[in-house]
Amino acid sequence: MDISKAEKLDRKKSKSRIKDLKLNMLLEVTKGINNNASSESLFEIFESILKTPLGIGRAIMFLKNSKKKWEQVLGFGVDEKFLNIDVEKQLTSIYEIQFIETSTKADNISSFDSVIPIVQNSVPLAYILLGDLDEQELRISPIIKHLPFIQTLGNVISVAIENKRLEKENVNQKLLQKELELASEMQSMLFPTTLPNNDIFEVQAEYLPHSKVGGDYYDFIKINDDESVFCVADVSGKGMSAAILMANFQANLRAMLRYFNTLEEVVEELNSKVIESANGERFVTLFLAVYNNKTRILKYINAAHYPPLLINKNRAYYLEEGCTGVGMLDVIPQMSAGRIKLDKNAILICYTDGIVDLANEQGEDFDLDKIEVVARKNINKPILGLNKQILNQLENHRGTMPYVDDIALLSCRFL
């Protein structure tokens, strides 16, 4: 049957109206994106377009969220029993528009006729499932008529949301970076700016945080003309929270040394403060010592810390006397302090577990024996040279294995 000129003109006008309508819909979506509309608003616009102008009866859309999990962001015209879709298993193998054959429809997608994947750089961002309003009606399916346009709209919206997510992640990353840099600067201020090198002590220290900030700490505090206190400590865990707890720990330690007469009192009070600050979620291991340069007596408490190495009169001692780590228990059940008289040129090497727990490619740790070997070989070198040798040997030991923890090293020669 021949089509009259009038019918041809009507069809041409109809196509033109549809084209204009789609252009207006696309402009509406683009306007929303340019106006920084929320994701929810964009999905509302998309749903209204699918329902009314395009006449889509059933639709559901899944999008990957910021946690890389598939999330349903749009859905209408579908019974809840059809919504239990495992996107990862059922859809992620689809990279092109696919029609769902009736004979092969899985139960939970049986209400849909087609799947539209939204893919960017070969990575699926979203999936749109569509179904007809009335499958028995004798007309061309709106899905078939508008499929390319729906895919275009879905692609524009999904990519816009993904770009917003990436931009937000980038902004958050920059803010976090600035916070870490500031925290690193603040943490560096906790460490003593100068260490004594005089006729009583020769002291050197190194600190290598695993990330921008860490939970290791060392300090050297002169109490009076005769006594000095030094400490090496390690907070359980890593990162910002560990660094904050350590800053709090350092402030408490320095304050307590003014008011308490014994190491035992200081450690007991530190235990209470760590419990109060960390709510039992973290603890601190530490080696705390006071040295009297007149009596040459070193008194110390080791609170569950790796034992420092003391070489005195050519004998090696591991200073283990002490108690549990502070913050492990509400009350420290038992505590004892070690005492030892130091000979001239005695050497004390304190460190954190980032040194002794560092494994090589064979899974062997850089243990205490290795520190002793290095110390004996370099016993007559200046303390700065001794520390460098320990770190050089540590570097050789690890080979291609990465550093996995913060490193603090405090060494002292008693002249």
C-alpha positions in Angstrom: 0.0 0.0 0.0 1.4 3.4 -1.0 2.0 5.9 1.7 0.4 9.3 0.9 2.4 12.5 1.0 0.4 13.6 4.0 1.3 10.5 5.9 5.0 10.9 5.0 4.9 14.5 6.2 3.2 13.5 9.5 5.9 10.8 10.1 8.6 13.3 9.3 7.1 15.8 11.7 6.7 13.0 14.4 10.3 12.0 14.0 11.3 15.7 14.3 9.3 16.1 17.5 10.8 13.0 19.0 14.3 14.2 18.0 13.6 17.6 19.6 12.1 15.9 22.7 15.2 13.8 23.1 17.4 16.8 22.6 15.5 18.6 25.3 15.8 15.6 27.7 19.5 15.4 27.1 19.8 19.2 27.7 17.9 18.7 31.0 20.3 16.1 32.2 23.3 18.1 31.0 22.0 21.2 32.8 21.6 19.2 36.0 25.2 17.9 35.7 26.5 21.5 35.0 24.6 22.8 38.0 26.3 20.1 40.2 23.0 18.4 40.9 23.2 15.5 43.4 23.3 11.9 42.2 19.8 11.4 43.6 18.5 14.3 41.5 20.1 13.0 38.3 18.5 9.6 38.9 15.1 11.2 39.5 15.5 13.1 36.2 16.5 9.8 34.4 13.6 7.9 35.9 11.0 10.6 34.9 12.4 10.5 31.4 12.1 6.7 31.2 8.6 6.7 32.5 6.8 9.5 30.8 8.2 10.6 27.5 9.8 7.3 26.6 7.0 5.0 28.0 9.3 2.5 29.6 7.2 0.3 32.0 9.9 -1.4 34.1 13.5 -0.3 34.8 16.2 -0.9 37.3 19.7 0.5 37.4 22.8 -0.6 39.3 25.8 1.6 39.8 29.2 1.0 41.5 29.5 3.2 44.6 32.5 4.7 46.2 33.2 1.4 48.0 33.3 -0.4 44.7 30.1 -2.3 45.5 27.1 -2.6 43.2 24.2 -0.5 44.4 20.6 -0.2 43.1 20.1 3.5 42.4 16.9 3.4 40.3 13.9 1.1 40.1 10.2 1.2 39.2 7.5 -1.0 37.9 9.1 -4.2 39.2 7.9 -6.6 42.0 10.4 -6.8 44.9 10.8 -10.5 44.3 12.6 -9.7 41.0 15.1 -7.3 42.6 17.4 -9.9 44.2 20.0 -9.7 41.4 23.6 -10.6 41.8 25.2 -8.0 39.5 28.7 -9.5 39.9 27.6 -13.0 38.8 24.8 -12.2 36.4 25.7 -9.0 34.6 29.4 -8.2 34.7 30.2 -10.4 31.8 27.9 -8.2 29.6 29.7 -5.5 27.7 27.2 -4.8 24.9 23.4 -4.2 24.8 21.8 -7.6 25.2 18.2 -8.8 24.8 17.0 -11.4 27.3 15.4 -14.4 25.6 12.3 -15.6 27.3 13.4 -19.2 27.3 16.7 -18.3 29.0 15.5 -15.7 31.5 16.7 -16.3 35.1 13.9 -16.1 37.6 15.1 -12.8 39.1 15.5 -11.0 35.8 12.4 -12.5 34.1 10.6 -9.2 34.3 13.1 -7.5 32.0 13.7 -7.7 28.3 17.1 -6.0 27.8 20.3 -5.1 29.6 22.2 -2.0 28.8 25.8 -1.9 30.1 27.5 1.4 30.7 31.2 0.8 30.2 34.2 3.2 30.5 37.7 2.2 29.6 36.6 -1.4 29.4 35.3 -1.2 33.0 31.6 -1.6 33.7 30.2 1.4 35.6 26.5 0.7 35.5 23.8 -1.7 34.2 20.3 -0.7 33.2 17.6 -3.4 32.9 14.4 -2.5 31.0 11.0 -4.1 30.5 7.9 -3.1 28.4 4.8 -1.6 30.0 2.5 -4.1 28.2 4.1 -7.0 26.4 0.7 -8.0 24.8 0.1 -4.6 23.1 0.6 -4.7 19.4 3.1 -1.8 18.9 6.8 -1.4 18.5 8.4 -1.6 21.9 9.6 1.7 23.3 12.7 -0.1 24.4 13.6 -1.0 20.8 12.7 2.5 19.6 14.7 4.4 22.2 17.5 1.9 23.2 20.4 3.9 21.8 19.1 7.1 23.4 18.6 5.4 26.8 22.1 4.1 26.6 23.4 7.6 25.8 21.5 9.1 28.8 22.6 6.3 31.1 26.2 6.8 29.9 26.2 10.6 30.4 24.7 10.2 33.9 26.9 7.3 35.0 30.1 8.9 33.8 29.2 12.3 35.4 28.6 10.6 38.7 31.8 8.6 38.4 33.8 11.8 37.6 32.2 13.5 40.6 33.2 10.5 42.8 36.8 10.6 41.5 37.0 14.3 42.0 35.7 14.0 45.5 38.3 11.2 46.2 41.0 13.4 44.8 40.0 16.4 47.0 39.8 14.1 50.0 43.1 12.7 49.2 44.7 16.1 49.0 43.1 17.2 52.3 44.4 14.0 53.9 47.8 14.6 52.4 47.9 18.1 53.9 46.7 16.7 57.3 49.4 14.1 57.2 52.1 16.7 56.3 50.9 18.9 59.2 50.8 15.9 61.6 54.3 14.9 60.4 55.6 18.4 61.1 53.9 18.4 64.5 55.3 14.9 65.3 58.8 15.9 64.4 58.5 18.7 67.0 58.0 16.0 69.7 61.5 14.6 69.3 64.4 16.4 71.0 66.1 18.9 68.7 69.5 18.3 70.2 71.0 15.3 71.9 73.9 15.5 74.3 77.5 15.0 73.1 79.7 16.1 76.0 82.0 14.6 78.6 79.1 12.6 80.1 77.1 11.3 77.1 77.4 10.7 73.5 73.9 10.2 72.2 72.5 9.8 68.7 69.0 8.8 67.4 67.3 8.0 64.1 63.6 7.9 63.4 62.1 6.5 60.1 58.3 6.5 60.0 56.8 3.9 57.8 54.3 6.4 56.5 54.0 10.2 57.0 53.3 9.8 60.7 53.9 6.9 63.0 53.7 5.6 66.6 57.3 5.3 67.6 59.0 7.8 69.9 62.2 8.5 71.6 63.2 11.2 74.1 66.1 12.4 76.2 65.2 14.7 79.2 67.7 16.2 81.6 66.2 16.3 85.1 69.0 18.0 87.0 72.8 18.3 86.9 73.2 14.7 87.9 70.2 12.8 86.4 68.9 12.4 82.9 66.0 10.3 81.6 65.7 8.7 78.2 62.8 6.7 76.7 62.0 4.7 73.6 58.4 3.8 73.0 56.0 2.2 70.5 52.3 2.5 70.2 50.4 -0.5 68.9 49.0 0.1 65.4 50.0 2.7 62.9 48.9 6.0 61.3 47.3 9.1 62.6 45.6 7.7 65.7 48.9 6.1 66.8 50.7 9.4 66.3 48.1 11.3 68.3 48.3 8.8 71.2 52.1 9.1 71.2 51.9 12.9 71.3 49.7 12.6 74.3 52.0 10.0 75.8 55.0 12.3 75.4 53.2 15.3 77.0 52.2 13.1 80.0 55.7 11.7 80.4 57.4 15.1 80.5 54.8 16.4 83.0 55.0 13.4 85.3 58.8 13.6 85.5 58.3 16.8 87.4 56.0 15.5 90.0 56.9 11.8 90.6 60.1 10.6 92.3 60.4 7.1 91.0 60.2 5.3 87.6 57.6 3.0 89.1 55.3 5.9 89.9 55.7 7.4 86.4 54.9 4.1 84.7 51.8 3.5 86.8 50.5 6.9 86.0 51.3 6.5 82.3 49.3 3.3 82.4 46.3 5.2 83.7 46.6 7.9 81.1 46.9 5.5 78.2 43.9 3.6 79.4 42.0 6.8 79.6 43.1 8.1 76.2 42.9 4.8 74.2 39.8 3.2 75.9 41.7 -0.1 75.9 42.0 -0.2 72.1 45.7 0.6 72.0 48.7 0.2 74.3 52.3 1.4 74.5 55.5 -0.6 75.0 58.4 1.4 76.3 61.8 1.4 77.8 62.2 4.1 80.4 65.5 4.7 82.2 67.2 7.3 84.5 71.0 7.6 84.6 72.9 9.3 87.5 76.2 10.4 86.2 77.7 10.7 89.6 76.9 7.2 90.8 77.0 5.8 87.2 73.8 3.8 88.1 71.3 3.2 85.4 67.9 2.4 86.6 65.2 1.3 84.1 61.8 -0.3 83.6 61.0 -2.2 80.4 57.3 -2.2 79.8 56.9 -5.1 77.3 59.4 -3.5 74.9 62.1 -5.2 72.9 65.0 -5.4 75.4 67.7 -2.8 74.7 71.2 -4.1 74.3 73.8 -2.9 76.8 77.5 -3.7 76.3 79.2 -3.1 79.6 82.7 -4.3 80.5 82.7 -6.1 77.2 79.7 -8.2 78.3 76.3 -8.0 76.6 73.1 -7.5 78.6 69.5 -7.4 77.4 67.5 -5.1 79.7 64.2 -6.9 80.3 63.3 -6.1 83.9 60.0 -4.4 84.1 56.2 -5.0 83.6 53.4 -5.3 81.1 52.9 -2.7 78.4 51.1 0.5 79.6 47.5 0.5 78.6 47.2 -3.3 78.4 45.6 -3.7 81.8 43.7 -1.3 84.1 46.2 -1.9 86.8 49.8 -3.2 86.3 49.8 -6.4 88.3 53.6 -6.5 89.0 56.5 -4.3 88.3 60.2 -4.4 89.0 63.0 -2.0 88.1 66.4 -3.0 86.9 69.6 -1.4 88.2 73.1 -1.7 86.8 76.4 0.2 87.3 77.9 1.3 84.1 81.6 1.1 83.3 83.4 3.8 81.3 82.4 3.7 77.6 79.4 1.4 78.2 77.1 1.4 75.2 73.3 1.2 75.2 71.3 0.6 72.1 67.5 1.1 72.2 65.2 0.4 69.3 61.7 -0.4 68.3 60.2 -3.5 66.6 60.5 -2.0 63.1 64.2 -3.1 63.3 64.1 -6.6 64.8 60.9 -7.7 63.0 62.1 -6.7 59.5 62.3 -9.9 57.5 64.5 -10.7 54.5 63.6 -12.7 51.4 64.1 -15.9 53.4 61.7 -14.8 56.1 64.5 -14.3 58.7 64.2 -11.4 61.1 66.9 -8.9 61.9 67.1 -10.2 65.4 69.0 -9.2 68.6 72.0 -11.3 67.8 72.6 -9.3 64.6 72.4 -6.0 66.5 75.0 -7.3 68.9 77.3 -8.5 66.1 77.2 -5.0 64.5 77.7 -3.3 67.9 80.8 -5.3 68.8 82.3 -4.7 65.4 81.9 -1.0 65.7 82.3 -0.6 69.4 85.1 2.0 69.2 83.4 4.1 66.5 81.5 7.3 67.4 77.8 6.6 68.2 76.7 8.3 65.0 78.8 5.8 63.1 77.4 2.9 65.1 73.8 3.9 64.3 74.7 4.2 60.6 76.2 0.8 60.6 73.1 -0.8 62.2 70.9 0.9 59.6 73.2 -0.1 56.7 73.2 -3.8 57.9 69.4 -3.6 58.2 69.2 -2.3 54.6 71.5 -5.2 53.4 69.5 -7.7 55.4 66.1 -6.8 53.9 67.2 -7.0 50.3 64.1 -6.4 48.2 61.7 -6.7 51.1 59.8 -3.5 52.1 59.9 -1.8 55.4 56.7 -2.7 57.2 56.8 -0.6 60.4 58.2 2.6 61.9 61.8 2.5 63.0 63.3 4.3 66.0 66.9 3.9 67.1 68.5 5.6 70.2 72.1 4.8 71.1 74.1 6.1 74.0 77.8 5.9 75.1 78.4 6.6 78.7 81.8 8.4 79.0 
